[in-house]
């Protein structure tokens, strides 16, 4: 009887882990454009959950230079109390433990004159089996190991998304720098050609005057 219960526990554990890995594959962040202020909200249903938050300012719609001023983020709880705030940040990661379930708000503020594109990611760490009472003495150690594995996979997925957003930002920075260098080289070439033409014109005029003076 104990062997059957153990086998059943293992099957349940593998199914739970399979659903968790599948959820990691479909999880994505939110990318949006902000003018002055934008607020997002998330309903956290259980106390004791860990909320992971990350954001990266991907790009700014600046015509000639890349804006490095960053944005502000204020996190508030269900009662309107402030959890944390960030000022003039280009990218940031933060996590906090929920002491009161309810709707949490994440408000971004943009002080620059340009529109900013922000990649925002939020994940809530919650494992439903932690609220269940195991009936098998072998079940608790097994679920504890799966809990550690889930947490590790969860953190890897969250970190990976943040790094991808950082990579996107750096690619845009490099592209803007390349365009600025190309425009600068083109302007320098045009200025050099114009200076050469002007120099030839002035030399021609000078020789014409000298020839006119010699004939007199």
C-alpha positions, -999 to 999 in steps of 0.1 A, spaced: 0 0 0 28 23 9 45 16 -25 14 25 -44 11 58 -25 47 66 -32 43 59 -69 12 81 -69 31 109 -52 59 107 -78 34 109 -106 17 140 -91 51 156 -86 61 150 -122 28 164 -135 32 195 -113 68 201 -126 56 196 -162 30 222 -159 55 246 -143 80 241 -171 53 247 -197 43 279 -180 79 291 -182 78 287 -220 47 308 -225 56 336 -199 64 369 -215 69 405 -203 51 436 -215 66 462 -238 49 496 -241 56 532 -251 53 559 -224 48 596 -230 45 611 -195 30 585 -171 18 550 -174 4 527 -146 1 489 -146 -16 468 -120 -14 432 -109 -37 412 -85 -17 392 -60 -41 366 -44 -20 352 -16 0 367 13 36 355 15 41 354 -23 72 369 -37 68 395 -65 97 398 -89 97 430 -110 122 441 -137 122 469 -164 145 482 -191 142 514 -210 147 499 -245 149 531 -265 139 568 -266 125 585 -297 153 611 -297 162 623 -332 200 626 -328 211 614 -294 202 585 -272 185 596 -240 201 582 -208 179 600 -182 158 570 -174 124 568 -159 108 568 -124 89 538 -110 67 539 -79 52 506 -65 22 509 -43 2 483 -23 -36 476 -21 -40 503 6 -21 529 -14 10 525 7 43 529 -11 64 497 -14 94 511 -32 104 538 -57 131 542 -83 144 575 -97 160 581 -131 167 544 -138 174 529 -172 170 494 -159 163 477 -126 153 445 -109 135 443 -76 116 417 -55 94 420 -24 73 397 -2 35 404 -2 22 410 33 -13 419 21 -31 404 -9 -48 426 -34 -40 448 -64 -5 463 -66 2 492 -89 34 500 -108 35 536 -121 62 548 -145 70 585 -150 89 599 -179 105 633 -174 123 635 -208 107 653 -238 108 620 -258 86 589 -258 103 560 -241 99 523 -249 99 502 -217 101 464 -213 84 455 -181 82 421 -165 64 409 -134 63 374 -119 46 362 -87 63 333 -70 35 311 -56 34 273 -52 0 259 -45 11 227 -29 26 246 0 -10 251 12 -18 214 10 -13 188 37 6 158 25 -7 124 36 24 104 28 55 108 49 76 105 17 56 132 0 71 162 19 108 157 11 99 151 -26 78 182 -28 106 202 -10 131 192 -37 106 201 -65 100 235 -48 138 242 -49 139 232 -86 109 253 -95 124 283 -77 157 279 -96 139 275 -129 117 305 -121 147 327 -113 165 316 -145 135 325 -167 131 359 -150 168 367 -153 168 356 -190 140 379 -199 158 408 -182 190 401 -200 172 398 -233 157 433 -227 192 446 -219 205 431 -251 178 447 -272 186 481 -256 223 477 -263 216 468 -299 195 499 -304 223 520 -287 249 505 -310 227 511 -341 221 548 -331 259 553 -326 266 537 -360 241 560 -377 255 591 -359 291 581 -370 279 576 -406 261 609 -406 292 626 -392 314 610 -418 291 621 -446 290 657 -433 328 658 -430 331 645 -466 307 671 -479 325 698 -460 359 686 -474 346 686 -510 330 720 -506 363 734 -491 383 719 -521 359 734 -546 361 768 -528 399 765 -527 401 757 -565 377 787 -572 399 811 -552 431 799 -568 416 803 -603 405 838 -595 439 847 -581 457 834 -613 433 853 -635 441 885 -616 478 879 -619 475 872 -656 455 904 -661 481 924 -642 510 910 -663 493 919 -696 489 955 -685 
